[in-house]
């Protein structure tokens, strides 16, 4: 049993071994706020509407009109943490907060906005009361004065070697479990990887400059990679960090140091809940492992998150919709072109978001197969990063413009290798499905060109200003027609 800083225990927790209490101890020594009450009655000239509002906001620590020299004289004999609010002569639109710290008086312009609270600058932290603002400020002053060596070390540590940081100790157990699951998922019986898009030497430069929308799999041999990094076989995915107000005692999951302050102490990932200092978040590896409890629904969630979350290679929404269409829609005239009823598509979308894999998509529940087809198109259209990504789009278009078929197929094979693994797998799955649909053209009237016309705005990251999709449709039609040979080329590489 590990003892947590608050006194509680957690079975078999690795946190106790690495959590560093130094910053927490230093914060406990920070001075606390002491408001200096106004002892004089405000003059008639001071009792205007602005003063009345200031008294309502700040209470008895508001001293009306007062210059900085007078404020410093008043606070000179006060203990650290003492503060007052005043209205500086000639000031417009703000009041002044004067705070005593380290035997000096500091002055700050303080603002208030209805619904947001008190703040020092438009982009700074916001507080419900000035007392909270001062308490948080005193902690930061104290930390800067007494903890600067530790903070400097945090900012400089393990920038290129996170395996040696507390990050690995804190997360090793979870990461190894996930890697074992992924290893089982992405290996065929003969040991060949299933979910990783092949990458050859010609793509080295492109891989080196990939941005945050391009998750990849490690190219190391599996056992070697696992011995170095237990997350090596899990899709890389950047964290979605946002500034967070933490309650109680919390520590950074990267450096294991205390998240100091009373508000906006650090950042938290929306997808996996990873907590870190702002500076540490810049060093955290792009290995976000989404938590089902933190993801709301499946529509509008990026593809890599979905396959990570559900430990699959194809999102269940795509797989379930394709299975239904292939079971009862292949001979439906105008499949994917004819729209289903919008209210039924919305109902199915809500059901999939709510019930996930358990959603009833049978003919009894949704008799019109066009509703299933429309829901699949909606899911793909709402992906934050389209199936053919923004990065890969130019390569696909260049391949489509090639006049020689052999060269075109080779360029398309190279283009699909530039896709993130989740996109690579899903695109292959969809193209093979659409080719099967096109094989029934005599009945359903949907050949490769017709299907490409329907899916081009959905699958391709076309520029927003582009309205003529003739080239995109031609390229996608060629992808559908030649999908087996294109992906077979990748498999052989």
N, C-alpha and C positions, 0 to 999 in steps of 0.2 A: 504494500500500500504506500502510495506517495503522498506526502503532505503538501498541500497547495499553500500559496502565500496567505490566503484568507483563513487558513486553519482547517479547511476541509480536506478530504482525501479522495483520491481517484485510483481505482485498482490498476496496478501494473502500468502506471503512467510514466513515460520517459521524461516528462517535463521537469520534474524535480531535480534531475541530474544536471540540467543545463540552464535552468532559469537563473538569471543573475539579479540579485536583490539590491545591488549597489544604488541604482538610480531611484528605486523605490524608497530606500532609506534616506537618500538625499532629499527627495521630495517631501518626506515627512518633516524635515528640518526647515522647510520654507516658511517665511512669516505668513501670518494670516491677516485678512483684511480687518481694519479698524476704522469705521467711518468717524470723521470729525464733524460733530453736529454744529449747526449754525446757532450761535448764541444771541445774535442780534435780530431785531425786527427789521424786515425789509422795508425800505422807504416807499413812499407813494409813487415815486418815479420808477421804482423797480417792479411794481405790482401790475404790470401789463399782462396781456393774454399769454405772451411767450413765457413770462416768469411763472404765471399760474400753472402752465403746462409743465414747466421744468420742475416745479415743486411736486406736482403729481407724479412725475417720472422718477425723481431722485429722492424725494422725502427730505428729511431734516439735514442731510449732508449737502444740500444745495445752499450755496452762500451768496447767490445773487451776483451782482457785478463786482468783480475783484480782479486786480492785476496780478501778474505772476510774482512780483516781488512781495506783495502782501501775503500771497498764498505761501510762499517759501518761508516768510517770517512766522506765519501761523503754524506751519508744519515742522519748523526747525527743532522744536523741543519734543516732538512726537516720536513714537517708536516706529520702526520699520513696519510697513503694512498700513499705516494711517493714510487716509485719502479723503478728498473732498471734491465736489463738483462746483464749478463757478462759471460765470459768463464773462469772458474776456472783453475788455473795452474794444470797440470797433469790430467785434466778431459778428459774423452773419451766417446763420444756418447751422451753427454748431455751438456746443458748450465745451468747456475744458475740464478734463480730469487731471487732478494733481495727486501724485502718489509718492510716498516716502519709501525709499529702498536704499540700503547700503549707505545710510547717512546722507543721502542726496534726495532732492525732490525732482521728479520727472513730470512733464506736462504733456498731455495728449488731447488732440481734438476728438471729441466723442459725439456720435450721431445716434439718432433713433429713427426707425422706420416701422410704422404700424405693420404688424404681421411678421416682421423680421427680428425686431428687438434692437438692442444696443450694439454698436460696432464702432471700430476706430477708423476703418477705411472700407470702401464699398465692397472689396473682395476679401476682407478679413473675416475672422470668426464673428458670429453673432451670439449675443447672450440675452437671457431673459431679464437679468438685472445687472446693474453696475457692480454690485457686490460680487456676482459671479465673474464678471470681467476682471475685476481687481484680483480675485483669488487665483484665476488662471494666469494672469499676468505676473503675479508675484512668484508663482511656481516657475514660470519660464525665465524670469530674471535670475532666480536662485539657481536653476539648473545651468544657465549660461555661465554663472559666476563660479560654481563649485563642481560642475560635472563636465566641463568642456573637454578634458582629456578623454573621458569615456565616450562622449558624443563624437569627438573627432575620430576616435578609433572605430566607432560604428560606421561612420561615413567612408572610411578607407578600407574596411576589411573585406576579404574574400571576393573581390570584384570579379576575378576570373577563376575562382576555385570554390564554388559554393558547396562542393562535396565536403570541404573541410570546415564548413560553418555549422552552427547549431541547427540550421535548417534541416540537415540530414538526420541529426539525432532526433529532432522533434517529429520528423515525418517518415523516417525510414520504414517503420512497420507498415504504415498505410501504403507507401509507395511500392514496397516489395509485394504486398498482397495484390495490388492492382496490376503490377507487371506480370505476376504469375497468371492472373486471369487473362491479360492481354496476350501473353505468350501462347496460351491454349487457344485463344480465339483466332490469332493471326497465323497459325501454323497449319498447314495441310498434313496429311498422313506422311508424306515424304519429306516434310520439314521445310518446304518452300513457303515463303511469306505470302499471305493472301491479301492483306489490307494495305501494304505499302506500295506506293507508286514507284516503279523502277526509276532509277536515276543513273545516267551514265556520266562519263567524265566531261562531256561537252556541256553539261549543265552546272558545272562546279561554280562558275562565276555567277550564274543566275541564282543559284542557291545561296551564295554568299551575300547577296543583296536583297534577299526576300524580306518582306515587311511582315507586320503582325497578323495579316490575314492569311499567311501561308504556313500552316502547321506542317511539320514533317515527322518522319520516323527516323530514328538513328540508323546509320548505314553500317555500324559496327557489326561484326559477327555477334549473334545473340548472347552466347555464354560470356564472351569477353566483355560485351557492353554491360551485362547485368552485374558482373563482378565489380565494375567501376561505378555504375550509375543504375540504381534499381528502377529508375523511371525511363530507361532508354528505349523500351519497346512500347511506350504509351505515346499517343499522338501529342505533339507539342501544341500547346494552345496558350496564348497570352492571357494573363489575368485581367479582369475588368475592375480595376481598383477605383474606389470612390472614397472621398473624405468621410470619416465616420466618427460619431460621438459614442465613445465606449463608456459603459457603466461598470463600476466596480474595478477590481484589479485585473488588468490585462497586460500581456507582454507580446512583443514582436515575435512572430513565428520564424523570422529569418535569423535575427541576431540573438534572440532570447532575452533581450533587455526590456525593461519596463516601458510601457507607453505612458509617458508622464503628461500631466495636465488634467484639466477638468472637462474640456470639450475639444472636439476635433483633434484628438491626440494622435491619430494616424489614419491609415486607409484600410479598407476591407474589400475583398473581392466579392462582387455580386454573385458570381457563379459557384465559388467553392468555399467562401467564408474566410479565406486566408487573411490574417491580420498582420500589419507591418507598419513600421515608421515610414514616413514619406520617402526618406532617402533610401531606406532598405528596399522599398518596393521597386526601385529602379534596378536592383541587383537580383531580384527573385527570378529564377529561371522560368521560361515560358512553358510551364508544365501544370497548368490549371486542371484540376480534376473536379469537374462539376459535382455539386451535391444536389440530389433530387429535391431535398427540402427547400432549396433556394431558387430553383428554376420554376417559373410559373408558366405552365403549358408548354406546348411543343411548337406551335406556329410562331414564327418570328424569332426562334432560337437558332443560332448558327449551327451549321451542319456538324462541325467538329465537336461542339459541345454535346450534341445529340448522341453521336456514336460513342463518345466518352462516357456519357451519363448512363446509357443503356447497354454499354459493353457489346456493341454490335458493329457490323461493317456497313449495313444499310439501315437508315432510320425506319422504325416500324411503320410510320405513316406511309412512306413510299412503298414498302413491301406489302402492307395490307391492301392498299389501294390497287396496286398492280395485280395482286392475286385475284381480287374481286373483278377487275376489268377483264383479265384473261379467262376467268371462269364463266363470265356471262355477258361480256361486252364486245368480244372480238368480231362478232357478226352484226353488231349494231351499226346501222348506217350513220355516218357522221360522228362516230365516237371521238371524243376530245374536241370536235368542232362544235357540236350542238351543246348548248349550255343546259345544265340542270337548274332546278328551281333554286333561287338564291336563298330562300328561307331554309330549305332543307340542307343546303351546303353549309350555311351558318350553324344549323343545329348539329351537323356532323362534326364541324370544326370544334364547337364547344364540347361535344362528347369526347373527342380525341384529346383535347386539352385536359379534360377532367378525368377521364377513365383510362387514358393511355391504351396499352395493348389489349385491354379487356373490352374495348368498345365493340358493340354489336354492329357489324357492317354487312350483315347478311341481306339476302333479297327480301326477307320478311320485314326487316327494319327499314331498308332503303331499296324499294322496288325498282326505281329508276337508276340504272347504272350510270347515267350521265351525271348524277349527283356525286358518285364516287370519283368519276373522272374529273369533275370540276373541283372537288376537294383536293385532289392530287395537284392540279395546276395551281390552286390557291396556296398550298403549302410551299411549293417550289418558288412561287412568285414572291412570297413573304420572307424568303431567306435573306438575312442581312447581307451576306456575301453570296451572290448568285452561283449556280452550279458551275458554270464556266466563269471563272473569277475575273475581276478587273485586271489583275496582273497577266492572266493567261490570254485574255481576249485578243490582244494584238497578234500573238503567235497563231491562234486559230484562224484569224482573218487573213494573215499572210499565207497560210497553208491553203485556204479556200481560193485564193487568187491564182494559184499555180495552174498553168495550162496543161502540164503533163501529169497524167493520173498517178504514175509511179512516184513522182516527186511530191505530189500533193499528199499521198498516203504517208509517205515518209515524214513530211513536215507535220502532218496531223498527229502521227505517233509521237513525235518530239513534243508537240504542243500539249498533249494529254499528260506527259510526264512532268509538266510544269504545274500541274494541279496539286493541291494538298491531298493527302491520302483519302480523306473522307469524301472529297469531291470527285476524285479519280474513281473510286468504287461506285459511288451513286450514279455518276454519269454513264459508266459502263453498263450498269444495271438498267438504267432508263433507255439507253440507246438499243440494247438488245431487245427490250420489251417493245419499243416502238417499231423495230424491224419486224417483230412477230405480228404486230398490229397491221403493218403495211402488207404483209404476206397475204392478208385476207381482203386486199383492195377490191377484188371483183364483187364482194358483197358489201363491205363497209364503206367503200368509196374513199378510203383514206390511204393514199400512197405516201412515200417518203417526203415528197415535196409538200403535200397538204399537211402532214404532221409537222414538218419543219416550220410551215407558216404559222401554225397554232402555237408551237412551243418556243419559237425564236425569242419573243419578248419575255418569256418566262425563264429560260435556261441561260441566256447570254447576258453578260454585263454590258449592255449597249450604252453608249453615252446618252444622257438625258435629252439632249437637243436633237438626237437622230430620229427621224420619222420614217425614212426610207430604209427598210430592212432587207432589201433585195439580196445583198451580198451575204448577210447573216443567214437568211433562209437557204441560200444555195450551199453555204458552208455546212449548216446543220443537216441538210438533206444528204450531203455527201458523207457526213459522219454516220448517219443512220444506215445508209446503204452499205458502207464499208466497215462497220463497227467491229466485226469479227477479225478482219485482217489487221486493223489498226491496233486493237488491244492484244492480238496474238503477237504482233511485233514487240510490244512491251513485255509480254510474258517471256518471250525468247531471250530478251536482253537481261 
